[in-house]
Amino acid sequence: MGDINDNFYLQPKINQNDCCIVCGYPFVDKHHLIPKELFGKDDETNIINLCPNHHRIFHFLIDFEHMTESGKLSRINKKEADKRLQLFKYILCYERKIYRFYKDYAKPHICEYLSSLTKEIKESEA
């Protein structure tokens, strides 16, 4: 599909398909499944609807996972690290749906996309 024009983000949410995919809340943010900072496309196939709360949680999960896997979490001050760990525990206890969506659906898509992107880069360099 083609690029999304600027008005796409301003379109009113008028049908049930435009609700948060996690909780059904009718006021949503258009969120890139594969974030633009990870080279996700500005394409309708890469857009999902998330309420503002689940949108922020989704970004927190991406950042938290990156910090834990890269070892950055252990290098920030203890107070900040404890705060992030508490937020993660809260998500696991009270926001399981968005965590499962991230872990079971979004993360594999992101990893697959980055893997194919890496393969394309290597092939173009050869």
Secondary structure, DSSP 8 states (H G I E B T S, - for coil): --B--GGGGGS---SGGGS-TTT--SS-EEEESS-GGGT--SBGGGEEEE-HHHHHHHHHHHHHHHHHHHTGGGGS-HHHHHHHHHHHHHHHHH-HHHHHHIIIIIHHHHHHHHHHHHHHHHHHH-
